[in-house]
Amino acid sequence: MDKARKEALDAAINNIAKRYGEMSIMRLGEAHHLAIEAIPTGSLSLDIALGIGGIPRGRVSEIYGPESSGKTTIAQHI
């Protein structure tokens, strides 16, 4: 990535972070460890994919997917 594009991208990311908060946008691969309490889903691979070890406690989460994809099963395990 050339210097001008990198500067433009950095400016855009900084503007979004100022407007919507620090954790509203980040670069792919940035490792931010958040101290968020989580409820395990019962599926280790899903907990790892969610990044915090489960569904965040005290926040609204939506489980979305096609029919027969396991939404109800995950919800019942939580």
mmCIF file of the N, C-alpha and C atoms, coordinates in Angstrom:
data_MODEL
# 
_entry.id   MODEL 
# 
loop_
_atom_site.group_PDB 
_atom_site.id 
_atom_site.type_symbol 
_atom_site.label_atom_id 
_atom_site.label_alt_id 
_atom_site.label_comp_id 
_atom_site.label_asym_id 
_atom_site.label_entity_id 
_atom_site.label_seq_id 
_atom_site.pdbx_PDB_ins_code 
_atom_site.Cartn_x 
_atom_site.Cartn_y 
_atom_site.Cartn_z 
_atom_site.occupancy 
_atom_site.B_iso_or_equiv 
_atom_site.pdbx_formal_charge 
_atom_site.auth_seq_id 
_atom_site.auth_comp_id 
_atom_site.auth_asym_id 
_atom_site.auth_atom_id 
_atom_site.pdbx_PDB_model_num 
ATOM 1   N N  . MET A 1 1  ? 0.861   -1.168  0.000  1.00 0.00 ? 1  MET A N  1 
ATOM 2   C CA . MET A 1 1  ? 0.000   0.000   0.000  1.00 0.00 ? 1  MET A CA 1 
ATOM 3   C C  . MET A 1 1  ? 0.906   1.229   0.000  1.00 0.00 ? 1  MET A C  1 
ATOM 4   N N  . ASP A 1 2  ? 0.621   2.154   -0.913 1.00 0.00 ? 2  ASP A N  1 
ATOM 5   C CA . ASP A 1 2  ? 1.456   3.350   -0.975 1.00 0.00 ? 2  ASP A CA 1 
ATOM 6   C C  . ASP A 1 2  ? 1.141   4.307   0.176  1.00 0.00 ? 2  ASP A C  1 
ATOM 7   N N  . LYS A 1 3  ? 2.006   5.286   0.350  1.00 0.00 ? 3  LYS A N  1 
ATOM 8   C CA . LYS A 1 3  ? 1.927   6.177   1.508  1.00 0.00 ? 3  LYS A CA 1 
ATOM 9   C C  . LYS A 1 3  ? 0.626   6.984   1.537  1.00 0.00 ? 3  LYS A C  1 
ATOM 10  N N  . ALA A 1 4  ? 0.184   7.489   0.390  1.00 0.00 ? 4  ALA A N  1 
ATOM 11  C CA . ALA A 1 4  ? -1.039  8.304   0.335  1.00 0.00 ? 4  ALA A CA 1 
ATOM 12  C C  . ALA A 1 4  ? -2.269  7.483   0.725  1.00 0.00 ? 4  ALA A C  1 
ATOM 13  N N  . ARG A 1 5  ? -2.345  6.258   0.229  1.00 0.00 ? 5  ARG A N  1 
ATOM 14  C CA . ARG A 1 5  ? -3.489  5.400   0.569  1.00 0.00 ? 5  ARG A CA 1 
ATOM 15  C C  . ARG A 1 5  ? -3.483  5.038   2.043  1.00 0.00 ? 5  ARG A C  1 
ATOM 16  N N  . LYS A 1 6  ? -2.291  4.769   2.596  1.00 0.00 ? 6  LYS A N  1 
ATOM 17  C CA . LYS A 1 6  ? -2.190  4.435   4.011  1.00 0.00 ? 6  LYS A CA 1 
ATOM 18  C C  . LYS A 1 6  ? -2.614  5.617   4.875  1.00 0.00 ? 6  LYS A C  1 
ATOM 19  N N  . GLU A 1 7  ? -2.193  6.825   4.509  1.00 0.00 ? 7  GLU A N  1 
ATOM 20  C CA . GLU A 1 7  ? -2.583  8.019   5.262  1.00 0.00 ? 7  GLU A CA 1 
ATOM 21  C C  . GLU A 1 7  ? -4.087  8.252   5.184  1.00 0.00 ? 7  GLU A C  1 
ATOM 22  N N  . ALA A 1 8  ? -4.682  8.046   3.996  1.00 0.00 ? 8  ALA A N  1 
ATOM 23  C CA . ALA A 1 8  ? -6.129  8.214   3.830  1.00 0.00 ? 8  ALA A CA 1 
ATOM 24  C C  . ALA A 1 8  ? -6.890  7.185   4.663  1.00 0.00 ? 8  ALA A C  1 
ATOM 25  N N  . LEU A 1 9  ? -6.404  5.960   4.668  1.00 0.00 ? 9  LEU A N  1 
ATOM 26  C CA . LEU A 1 9  ? -7.043  4.907   5.458  1.00 0.00 ? 9  LEU A CA 1 
ATOM 27  C C  . LEU A 1 9  ? -6.934  5.203   6.950  1.00 0.00 ? 9  LEU A C  1 
ATOM 28  N N  . ASP A 1 10 ? -5.759  5.624   7.392  1.00 0.00 ? 10 ASP A N  1 
ATOM 29  C CA . ASP A 1 10 ? -5.577  5.982   8.806  1.00 0.00 ? 10 ASP A CA 1 
ATOM 30  C C  . ASP A 1 10 ? -6.506  7.123   9.209  1.00 0.00 ? 10 ASP A C  1 
ATOM 31  N N  . ALA A 1 11 ? -6.648  8.123   8.338  1.00 0.00 ? 11 ALA A N  1 
ATOM 32  C CA . ALA A 1 11 ? -7.535  9.255   8.637  1.00 0.00 ? 11 ALA A CA 1 
ATOM 33  C C  . ALA A 1 11 ? -8.983  8.794   8.736  1.00 0.00 ? 11 ALA A C  1 
ATOM 34  N N  . ALA A 1 12 ? -9.404  7.919   7.821  1.00 0.00 ? 12 ALA A N  1 
ATOM 35  C CA . ALA A 1 12 ? -10.780 7.416   7.844  1.00 0.00 ? 12 ALA A CA 1 
ATOM 36  C C  . ALA A 1 12 ? -11.040 6.603   9.114  1.00 0.00 ? 12 ALA A C  1 
ATOM 37  N N  . ILE A 1 13 ? -10.101 5.744   9.477  1.00 0.00 ? 13 ILE A N  1 
ATOM 38  C CA . ILE A 1 13 ? -10.253 4.932   10.691 1.00 0.00 ? 13 ILE A CA 1 
ATOM 39  C C  . ILE A 1 13 ? -10.310 5.823   11.927 1.00 0.00 ? 13 ILE A C  1 
ATOM 40  N N  . ASN A 1 14 ? -9.449  6.829   11.986 1.00 0.00 ? 14 ASN A N  1 
ATOM 41  C CA . ASN A 1 14 ? -9.455  7.755   13.128 1.00 0.00 ? 14 ASN A CA 1 
ATOM 42  C C  . ASN A 1 14 ? -10.766 8.527   13.226 1.00 0.00 ? 14 ASN A C  1 
ATOM 43  N N  . ASN A 1 15 ? -11.307 8.961   12.081 1.00 0.00 ? 15 ASN A N  1 
ATOM 44  C CA . ASN A 1 15 ? -12.590 9.682   12.093 1.00 0.00 ? 15 ASN A CA 1 
ATOM 45  C C  . ASN A 1 15 ? -13.724 8.796   12.592 1.00 0.00 ? 15 ASN A C  1 
ATOM 46  N N  . ILE A 1 16 ? -13.766 7.559   12.140 1.00 0.00 ? 16 ILE A N  1 
ATOM 47  C CA . ILE A 1 16 ? -14.810 6.629   12.588 1.00 0.00 ? 16 ILE A CA 1 
ATOM 48  C C  . ILE A 1 16 ? -14.664 6.353   14.078 1.00 0.00 ? 16 ILE A C  1 
ATOM 49  N N  . ALA A 1 17 ? -13.436 6.164   14.538 1.00 0.00 ? 17 ALA A N  1 
ATOM 50  C CA . ALA A 1 17 ? -13.201 5.895   15.964 1.00 0.00 ? 17 ALA A CA 1 
ATOM 51  C C  . ALA A 1 17 ? -13.613 7.084   16.826 1.00 0.00 ? 17 ALA A C  1 
ATOM 52  N N  . LYS A 1 18 ? -13.351 8.300   16.365 1.00 0.00 ? 18 LYS A N  1 
ATOM 53  C CA . LYS A 1 18 ? -13.761 9.492   17.119 1.00 0.00 ? 18 LYS A CA 1 
ATOM 54  C C  . LYS A 1 18 ? -15.278 9.614   17.177 1.00 0.00 ? 18 LYS A C  1 
ATOM 55  N N  . ARG A 1 19 ? -15.923 9.314   16.068 1.00 0.00 ? 19 ARG A N  1 
ATOM 56  C CA . ARG A 1 19 ? -17.377 9.501   15.982 1.00 0.00 ? 19 ARG A CA 1 
ATOM 57  C C  . ARG A 1 19 ? -18.157 8.419   16.726 1.00 0.00 ? 19 ARG A C  1 
ATOM 58  N N  . TYR A 1 20 ? -17.709 7.169   16.615 1.00 0.00 ? 20 TYR A N  1 
ATOM 59  C CA . TYR A 1 20 ? -18.490 6.048   17.144 1.00 0.00 ? 20 TYR A CA 1 
ATOM 60  C C  . TYR A 1 20 ? -17.846 5.328   18.328 1.00 0.00 ? 20 TYR A C  1 
ATOM 61  N N  . GLY A 1 21 ? -16.638 5.695   18.704 1.00 0.00 ? 21 GLY A N  1 
ATOM 62  C CA . GLY A 1 21 ? -15.974 5.049   19.834 1.00 0.00 ? 21 GLY A CA 1 
ATOM 63  C C  . GLY A 1 21 ? -14.781 4.224   19.392 1.00 0.00 ? 21 GLY A C  1 
ATOM 64  N N  . GLU A 1 22 ? -13.892 3.988   20.331 1.00 0.00 ? 22 GLU A N  1 
ATOM 65  C CA . GLU A 1 22 ? -12.614 3.339   20.029 1.00 0.00 ? 22 GLU A CA 1 
ATOM 66  C C  . GLU A 1 22 ? -12.745 1.954   19.399 1.00 0.00 ? 22 GLU A C  1 
ATOM 67  N N  . MET A 1 23 ? -13.640 1.126   19.878 1.00 0.00 ? 23 MET A N  1 
ATOM 68  C CA . MET A 1 23 ? -13.717 -0.248  19.382 1.00 0.00 ? 23 MET A CA 1 
ATOM 69  C C  . MET A 1 23 ? -14.731 -0.426  18.252 1.00 0.00 ? 23 MET A C  1 
ATOM 70  N N  . SER A 1 24 ? -15.160 0.674   17.623 1.00 0.00 ? 24 SER A N  1 
ATOM 71  C CA . SER A 1 24 ? -16.149 0.571   16.556 1.00 0.00 ? 24 SER A CA 1 
ATOM 72  C C  . SER A 1 24 ? -15.534 0.084   15.249 1.00 0.00 ? 24 SER A C  1 
ATOM 73  N N  . ILE A 1 25 ? -14.247 0.269   15.066 1.00 0.00 ? 25 ILE A N  1 
ATOM 74  C CA . ILE A 1 25 ? -13.569 -0.174  13.845 1.00 0.00 ? 25 ILE A CA 1 
ATOM 75  C C  . ILE A 1 25 ? -12.136 -0.538  14.192 1.00 0.00 ? 25 ILE A C  1 
ATOM 76  N N  . MET A 1 26 ? -11.619 -1.547  13.504 1.00 0.00 ? 26 MET A N  1 
ATOM 77  C CA . MET A 1 26 ? -10.216 -1.929  13.695 1.00 0.00 ? 26 MET A CA 1 
ATOM 78  C C  . MET A 1 26 ? -9.740  -2.628  12.434 1.00 0.00 ? 26 MET A C  1 
ATOM 79  N N  . ARG A 1 27 ? -8.453  -2.731  12.302 1.00 0.00 ? 27 ARG A N  1 
ATOM 80  C CA . ARG A 1 27 ? -7.865  -3.413  11.151 1.00 0.00 ? 27 ARG A CA 1 
ATOM 81  C C  . ARG A 1 27 ? -7.926  -4.927  11.365 1.00 0.00 ? 27 ARG A C  1 
ATOM 82  N N  . LEU A 1 28 ? -8.072  -5.649  10.282 1.00 0.00 ? 28 LEU A N  1 
ATOM 83  C CA . LEU A 1 28 ? -8.082  -7.103  10.342 1.00 0.00 ? 28 LEU A CA 1 
ATOM 84  C C  . LEU A 1 28 ? -6.755  -7.590  10.914 1.00 0.00 ? 28 LEU A C  1 
ATOM 85  N N  . GLY A 1 29 ? -6.821  -8.430  11.909 1.00 0.00 ? 29 GLY A N  1 
ATOM 86  C CA . GLY A 1 29 ? -5.627  -8.980  12.515 1.00 0.00 ? 29 GLY A CA 1 
ATOM 87  C C  . GLY A 1 29 ? -5.169  -8.257  13.766 1.00 0.00 ? 29 GLY A C  1 
ATOM 88  N N  . GLU A 1 30 ? -5.761  -7.092  14.057 1.00 0.00 ? 30 GLU A N  1 
ATOM 89  C CA . GLU A 1 30 ? -5.411  -6.404  15.296 1.00 0.00 ? 30 GLU A CA 1 
ATOM 90  C C  . GLU A 1 30 ? -5.946  -7.216  16.465 1.00 0.00 ? 30 GLU A C  1 
ATOM 91  N N  . ALA A 1 31 ? -5.122  -7.443  17.435 1.00 0.00 ? 31 ALA A N  1 
ATOM 92  C CA . ALA A 1 31 ? -5.529  -8.238  18.592 1.00 0.00 ? 31 ALA A CA 1 
ATOM 93  C C  . ALA A 1 31 ? -5.849  -7.313  19.758 1.00 0.00 ? 31 ALA A C  1 
ATOM 94  N N  . HIS A 1 32 ? -7.119  -7.172  20.053 1.00 0.00 ? 32 HIS A N  1 
ATOM 95  C CA . HIS A 1 32 ? -7.555  -6.404  21.210 1.00 0.00 ? 32 HIS A CA 1 
ATOM 96  C C  . HIS A 1 32 ? -8.240  -7.369  22.157 1.00 0.00 ? 32 HIS A C  1 
ATOM 97  N N  . HIS A 1 33 ? -7.729  -7.476  23.350 1.00 0.00 ? 33 HIS A N  1 
ATOM 98  C CA . HIS A 1 33 ? -8.336  -8.349  24.341 1.00 0.00 ? 33 HIS A CA 1 
ATOM 99  C C  . HIS A 1 33 ? -9.229  -7.500  25.233 1.00 0.00 ? 33 HIS A C  1 
ATOM 100 N N  . LEU A 1 34 ? -10.510 -7.766  25.144 1.00 0.00 ? 34 LEU A N  1 
ATOM 101 C CA . LEU A 1 34 ? -11.473 -7.003  25.918 1.00 0.00 ? 34 LEU A CA 1 
ATOM 102 C C  . LEU A 1 34 ? -11.826 -7.757  27.192 1.00 0.00 ? 34 LEU A C  1 
ATOM 103 N N  . ALA A 1 35 ? -12.006 -7.034  28.254 1.00 0.00 ? 35 ALA A N  1 
ATOM 104 C CA . ALA A 1 35 ? -12.398 -7.640  29.529 1.00 0.00 ? 35 ALA A CA 1 
ATOM 105 C C  . ALA A 1 35 ? -13.922 -7.669  29.609 1.00 0.00 ? 35 ALA A C  1 
ATOM 106 N N  . ILE A 1 36 ? -14.523 -8.542  28.793 1.00 0.00 ? 36 ILE A N  1 
ATOM 107 C CA . ILE A 1 36 ? -15.977 -8.669  28.750 1.00 0.00 ? 36 ILE A CA 1 
ATOM 108 C C  . ILE A 1 36 ? -16.343 -10.035 29.317 1.00 0.00 ? 36 ILE A C  1 
ATOM 109 N N  . GLU A 1 37 ? -17.228 -10.041 30.283 1.00 0.00 ? 37 GLU A N  1 
ATOM 110 C CA . GLU A 1 37 ? -17.689 -11.299 30.849 1.00 0.00 ? 37 GLU A CA 1 
ATOM 111 C C  . GLU A 1 37 ? -18.575 -11.998 29.817 1.00 0.00 ? 37 GLU A C  1 
ATOM 112 N N  . ALA A 1 38 ? -18.379 -13.299 29.636 1.00 0.00 ? 38 ALA A N  1 
ATOM 113 C CA . ALA A 1 38 ? -19.108 -14.033 28.604 1.00 0.00 ? 38 ALA A CA 1 
ATOM 114 C C  . ALA A 1 38 ? -19.791 -15.265 29.173 1.00 0.00 ? 38 ALA A C  1 
ATOM 115 N N  . ILE A 1 39 ? -20.870 -15.661 28.508 1.00 0.00 ? 39 ILE A N  1 
ATOM 116 C CA . ILE A 1 39 ? -21.596 -16.884 28.834 1.00 0.00 ? 39 ILE A CA 1 
ATOM 117 C C  . ILE A 1 39 ? -21.227 -17.910 27.764 1.00 0.00 ? 39 ILE A C  1 
ATOM 118 N N  . PRO A 1 40 ? -20.602 -19.028 28.119 1.00 0.00 ? 40 PRO A N  1 
ATOM 119 C CA . PRO A 1 40 ? -20.236 -20.035 27.123 1.00 0.00 ? 40 PRO A CA 1 
ATOM 120 C C  . PRO A 1 40 ? -21.473 -20.568 26.395 1.00 0.00 ? 40 PRO A C  1 
ATOM 121 N N  . THR A 1 41 ? -21.321 -20.836 25.094 1.00 0.00 ? 41 THR A N  1 
ATOM 122 C CA . THR A 1 41 ? -22.444 -21.316 24.294 1.00 0.00 ? 41 THR A CA 1 
ATOM 123 C C  . THR A 1 41 ? -22.611 -22.827 24.356 1.00 0.00 ? 41 THR A C  1 
ATOM 124 N N  . GLY A 1 42 ? -21.599 -23.526 24.814 1.00 0.00 ? 42 GLY A N  1 
ATOM 125 C CA . GLY A 1 42 ? -21.635 -24.983 24.785 1.00 0.00 ? 42 GLY A CA 1 
ATOM 126 C C  . GLY A 1 42 ? -20.948 -25.536 23.552 1.00 0.00 ? 42 GLY A C  1 
ATOM 127 N N  . SER A 1 43 ? -20.534 -24.654 22.654 1.00 0.00 ? 43 SER A N  1 
ATOM 128 C CA . SER A 1 43 ? -19.807 -25.039 21.450 1.00 0.00 ? 43 SER A CA 1 
ATOM 129 C C  . SER A 1 43 ? -18.445 -24.358 21.482 1.00 0.00 ? 43 SER A C  1 
ATOM 130 N N  . LEU A 1 44 ? -17.390 -25.142 21.685 1.00 0.00 ? 44 LEU A N  1 
ATOM 131 C CA . LEU A 1 44 ? -16.049 -24.577 21.808 1.00 0.00 ? 44 LEU A CA 1 
ATOM 132 C C  . LEU A 1 44 ? -15.657 -23.780 20.567 1.00 0.00 ? 44 LEU A C  1 
ATOM 133 N N  . SER A 1 45 ? -15.955 -24.319 19.385 1.00 0.00 ? 45 SER A N  1 
ATOM 134 C CA . SER A 1 45 ? -15.573 -23.616 18.158 1.00 0.00 ? 45 SER A CA 1 
ATOM 135 C C  . SER A 1 45 ? -16.315 -22.287 18.023 1.00 0.00 ? 45 SER A C  1 
ATOM 136 N N  . LEU A 1 46 ? -17.586 -22.229 18.419 1.00 0.00 ? 46 LEU A N  1 
ATOM 137 C CA . LEU A 1 46 ? -18.335 -20.971 18.374 1.00 0.00 ? 46 LEU A CA 1 
ATOM 138 C C  . LEU A 1 46 ? -17.791 -19.984 19.404 1.00 0.00 ? 46 LEU A C  1 
ATOM 139 N N  . ASP A 1 47 ? -17.481 -20.460 20.602 1.00 0.00 ? 47 ASP A N  1 
ATOM 140 C CA . ASP A 1 47 ? -16.913 -19.584 21.634 1.00 0.00 ? 47 ASP A CA 1 
ATOM 141 C C  . ASP A 1 47 ? -15.601 -18.962 21.162 1.00 0.00 ? 47 ASP A C  1 
ATOM 142 N N  . ILE A 1 48 ? -14.769 -19.750 20.502 1.00 0.00 ? 48 ILE A N  1 
ATOM 143 C CA . ILE A 1 48 ? -13.502 -19.233 19.974 1.00 0.00 ? 48 ILE A CA 1 
ATOM 144 C C  . ILE A 1 48 ? -13.774 -18.225 18.861 1.00 0.00 ? 48 ILE A C  1 
ATOM 145 N N  . ALA A 1 49 ? -14.720 -18.529 17.971 1.00 0.00 ? 49 ALA A N  1 
ATOM 146 C CA . ALA A 1 49 ? -15.042 -17.620 16.869 1.00 0.00 ? 49 ALA A CA 1 
ATOM 147 C C  . ALA A 1 49 ? -15.599 -16.294 17.368 1.00 0.00 ? 49 ALA A C  1 
ATOM 148 N N  . LEU A 1 50 ? -16.341 -16.316 18.462 1.00 0.00 ? 50 LEU A N  1 
ATOM 149 C CA . LEU A 1 50 ? -16.897 -15.082 19.018 1.00 0.00 ? 50 LEU A CA 1 
ATOM 150 C C  . LEU A 1 50 ? -15.813 -14.202 19.629 1.00 0.00 ? 50 LEU A C  1 
ATOM 151 N N  . GLY A 1 51 ? -14.672 -14.784 19.958 1.00 0.00 ? 51 GLY A N  1 
ATOM 152 C CA . GLY A 1 51 ? -13.524 -14.005 20.388 1.00 0.00 ? 51 GLY A CA 1 
ATOM 153 C C  . GLY A 1 51 ? -13.419 -13.705 21.867 1.00 0.00 ? 51 GLY A C  1 
ATOM 154 N N  . ILE A 1 52 ? -14.481 -13.918 22.623 1.00 0.00 ? 52 ILE A N  1 
ATOM 155 C CA . ILE A 1 52 ? -14.424 -13.636 24.062 1.00 0.00 ? 52 ILE A CA 1 
ATOM 156 C C  . ILE A 1 52 ? -14.833 -14.850 24.884 1.00 0.00 ? 52 ILE A C  1 
ATOM 157 N N  . GLY A 1 53 ? -15.014 -15.975 24.218 1.00 0.00 ? 53 GLY A N  1 
ATOM 158 C CA . GLY A 1 53 ? -15.343 -17.198 24.941 1.00 0.00 ? 53 GLY A CA 1 
ATOM 159 C C  . GLY A 1 53 ? -16.822 -17.445 25.117 1.00 0.00 ? 53 GLY A C  1 
ATOM 160 N N  . GLY A 1 54 ? -17.651 -16.767 24.352 1.00 0.00 ? 54 GLY A N  1 
ATOM 161 C CA . GLY A 1 54 ? -19.095 -16.974 24.439 1.00 0.00 ? 54 GLY A CA 1 
ATOM 162 C C  . GLY A 1 54 ? -19.876 -15.726 24.092 1.00 0.00 ? 54 GLY A C  1 
ATOM 163 N N  . ILE A 1 55 ? -21.140 -15.713 24.517 1.00 0.00 ? 55 ILE A N  1 
ATOM 164 C CA . ILE A 1 55 ? -22.031 -14.572 24.293 1.00 0.00 ? 55 ILE A CA 1 
ATOM 165 C C  . ILE A 1 55 ? -21.749 -13.529 25.373 1.00 0.00 ? 55 ILE A C  1 
ATOM 166 N N  . PRO A 1 56 ? -21.569 -12.252 25.007 1.00 0.00 ? 56 PRO A N  1 
ATOM 167 C CA . PRO A 1 56 ? -21.283 -11.238 26.028 1.00 0.00 ? 56 PRO A CA 1 
ATOM 168 C C  . PRO A 1 56 ? -22.431 -11.083 27.020 1.00 0.00 ? 56 PRO A C  1 
ATOM 169 N N  . ARG A 1 57 ? -22.108 -11.107 28.308 1.00 0.00 ? 57 ARG A N  1 
ATOM 170 C CA . ARG A 1 57 ? -23.110 -10.965 29.366 1.00 0.00 ? 57 ARG A CA 1 
ATOM 171 C C  . ARG A 1 57 ? -23.547 -9.500  29.453 1.00 0.00 ? 57 ARG A C  1 
ATOM 172 N N  . GLY A 1 58 ? -24.864 -9.277  29.587 1.00 0.00 ? 58 GLY A N  1 
ATOM 173 C CA . GLY A 1 58 ? -25.396 -7.931  29.763 1.00 0.00 ? 58 GLY A CA 1 
ATOM 174 C C  . GLY A 1 58 ? -25.543 -7.148  28.477 1.00 0.00 ? 58 GLY A C  1 
ATOM 175 N N  . ARG A 1 59 ? -25.458 -7.814  27.332 1.00 0.00 ? 59 ARG A N  1 
ATOM 176 C CA . ARG A 1 59 ? -25.593 -7.139  26.041 1.00 0.00 ? 59 ARG A CA 1 
ATOM 177 C C  . ARG A 1 59 ? -26.611 -7.882  25.194 1.00 0.00 ? 59 ARG A C  1 
ATOM 178 N N  . VAL A 1 60 ? -27.144 -7.209  24.223 1.00 0.00 ? 60 VAL A N  1 
ATOM 179 C CA . VAL A 1 60 ? -28.109 -7.827  23.316 1.00 0.00 ? 60 VAL A CA 1 
ATOM 180 C C  . VAL A 1 60 ? -27.337 -8.546  22.213 1.00 0.00 ? 60 VAL A C  1 
ATOM 181 N N  . SER A 1 61 ? -27.653 -9.812  21.999 1.00 0.00 ? 61 SER A N  1 
ATOM 182 C CA . SER A 1 61 ? -27.019 -10.602 20.948 1.00 0.00 ? 61 SER A CA 1 
ATOM 183 C C  . SER A 1 61 ? -28.103 -11.224 20.087 1.00 0.00 ? 61 SER A C  1 
ATOM 184 N N  . GLU A 1 62 ? -27.857 -11.289 18.790 1.00 0.00 ? 62 GLU A N  1 
ATOM 185 C CA . GLU A 1 62 ? -28.806 -11.891 17.858 1.00 0.00 ? 62 GLU A CA 1 
ATOM 186 C C  . GLU A 1 62 ? -28.191 -13.159 17.287 1.00 0.00 ? 62 GLU A C  1 
ATOM 187 N N  . ILE A 1 63 ? -28.953 -14.233 17.317 1.00 0.00 ? 63 ILE A N  1 
ATOM 188 C CA . ILE A 1 63 ? -28.527 -15.488 16.709 1.00 0.00 ? 63 ILE A CA 1 
ATOM 189 C C  . ILE A 1 63 ? -29.306 -15.607 15.407 1.00 0.00 ? 63 ILE A C  1 
ATOM 190 N N  . TYR A 1 64 ? -28.586 -15.601 14.301 1.00 0.00 ? 64 TYR A N  1 
ATOM 191 C CA . TYR A 1 64 ? -29.216 -15.532 12.989 1.00 0.00 ? 64 TYR A CA 1 
ATOM 192 C C  . TYR A 1 64 ? -28.697 -16.659 12.105 1.00 0.00 ? 64 TYR A C  1 
ATOM 193 N N  . GLY A 1 65 ? -29.573 -17.213 11.292 1.00 0.00 ? 65 GLY A N  1 
ATOM 194 C CA . GLY A 1 65 ? -29.161 -18.237 10.349 1.00 0.00 ? 65 GLY A CA 1 
ATOM 195 C C  . GLY A 1 65 ? -30.359 -18.875 9.680  1.00 0.00 ? 65 GLY A C  1 
ATOM 196 N N  . PRO A 1 66 ? -30.109 -19.709 8.681  1.00 0.00 ? 66 PRO A N  1 
ATOM 197 C CA . PRO A 1 66 ? -31.205 -20.378 7.978  1.00 0.00 ? 66 PRO A CA 1 
ATOM 198 C C  . PRO A 1 66 ? -31.860 -21.443 8.858  1.00 0.00 ? 66 PRO A C  1 
ATOM 199 N N  . GLU A 1 67 ? -32.972 -21.966 8.381  1.00 0.00 ? 67 GLU A N  1 
ATOM 200 C CA . GLU A 1 67 ? -33.678 -23.025 9.104  1.00 0.00 ? 67 GLU A CA 1 
ATOM 201 C C  . GLU A 1 67 ? -32.742 -24.208 9.338  1.00 0.00 ? 67 GLU A C  1 
ATOM 202 N N  . SER A 1 68 ? -32.913 -24.849 10.479 1.00 0.00 ? 68 SER A N  1 
ATOM 203 C CA . SER A 1 68 ? -32.159 -26.060 10.837 1.00 0.00 ? 68 SER A CA 1 
ATOM 204 C C  . SER A 1 68 ? -30.653 -25.828 10.938 1.00 0.00 ? 68 SER A C  1 
ATOM 205 N N  . SER A 1 69 ? -30.246 -24.611 11.298 1.00 0.00 ? 69 SER A N  1 
ATOM 206 C CA . SER A 1 69 ? -28.808 -24.338 11.425 1.00 0.00 ? 69 SER A CA 1 
ATOM 207 C C  . SER A 1 69 ? -28.323 -24.422 12.867 1.00 0.00 ? 69 SER A C  1 
ATOM 208 N N  . GLY A 1 70 ? -29.242 -24.648 13.831 1.00 0.00 ? 70 GLY A N  1 
ATOM 209 C CA . GLY A 1 70 ? -28.843 -24.824 15.218 1.00 0.00 ? 70 GLY A CA 1 
ATOM 210 C C  . GLY A 1 70 ? -29.065 -23.619 16.114 1.00 0.00 ? 70 GLY A C  1 
ATOM 211 N N  . LYS A 1 71 ? -29.809 -22.635 15.643 1.00 0.00 ? 71 LYS A N  1 
ATOM 212 C CA . LYS A 1 71 ? -30.064 -21.424 16.442 1.00 0.00 ? 71 LYS A CA 1 
ATOM 213 C C  . LYS A 1 71 ? -30.759 -21.763 17.756 1.00 0.00 ? 71 LYS A C  1 
ATOM 214 N N  . THR A 1 72 ? -31.814 -22.548 17.695 1.00 0.00 ? 72 THR A N  1 
ATOM 215 C CA . THR A 1 72 ? -32.572 -22.896 18.901 1.00 0.00 ? 72 THR A CA 1 
ATOM 216 C C  . THR A 1 72 ? -31.729 -23.752 19.833 1.00 0.00 ? 72 THR A C  1 
ATOM 217 N N  . THR A 1 73 ? -30.958 -24.661 19.290 1.00 0.00 ? 73 THR A N  1 
ATOM 218 C CA . THR A 1 73 ? -30.100 -25.516 20.111 1.00 0.00 ? 73 THR A CA 1 
ATOM 219 C C  . THR A 1 73 ? -29.084 -24.683 20.880 1.00 0.00 ? 73 THR A C  1 
ATOM 220 N N  . ILE A 1 74 ? -28.442 -23.738 20.218 1.00 0.00 ? 74 ILE A N  1 
ATOM 221 C CA . ILE A 1 74 ? -27.475 -22.858 20.891 1.00 0.00 ? 74 ILE A CA 1 
ATOM 222 C C  . ILE A 1 74 ? -28.182 -22.037 21.963 1.00 0.00 ? 74 ILE A C  1 
ATOM 223 N N  . ALA A 1 75 ? -29.348 -21.489 21.642 1.00 0.00 ? 75 ALA A N  1 
ATOM 224 C CA . ALA A 1 75 ? -30.091 -20.667 22.613 1.00 0.00 ? 75 ALA A CA 1 
ATOM 225 C C  . ALA A 1 75 ? -30.470 -21.483 23.843 1.00 0.00 ? 75 ALA A C  1 
ATOM 226 N N  . GLN A 1 76 ? -30.845 -22.748 23.659 1.00 0.00 ? 76 GLN A N  1 
ATOM 227 C CA . GLN A 1 76 ? -31.207 -23.588 24.797 1.00 0.00 ? 76 GLN A CA 1 
ATOM 228 C C  . GLN A 1 76 ? -29.988 -23.961 25.645 1.00 0.00 ? 76 GLN A C  1 
ATOM 229 N N  . HIS A 1 77 ? -28.824 -24.049 25.049 1.00 0.00 ? 77 HIS A N  1 
ATOM 230 C CA . HIS A 1 77 ? -27.605 -24.347 25.803 1.00 0.00 ? 77 HIS A CA 1 
ATOM 231 C C  . HIS A 1 77 ? -27.161 -23.162 26.645 1.00 0.00 ? 77 HIS A C  1 
ATOM 232 N N  . ILE A 1 78 ? -27.476 -21.974 26.191 1.00 0.00 ? 78 ILE A N  1 
ATOM 233 C CA . ILE A 1 78 ? -27.095 -20.769 26.933 1.00 0.00 ? 78 ILE A CA 1 
ATOM 234 C C  . ILE A 1 78 ? -28.062 -20.612 28.057 1.00 0.00 ? 78 ILE A C  1 
# 
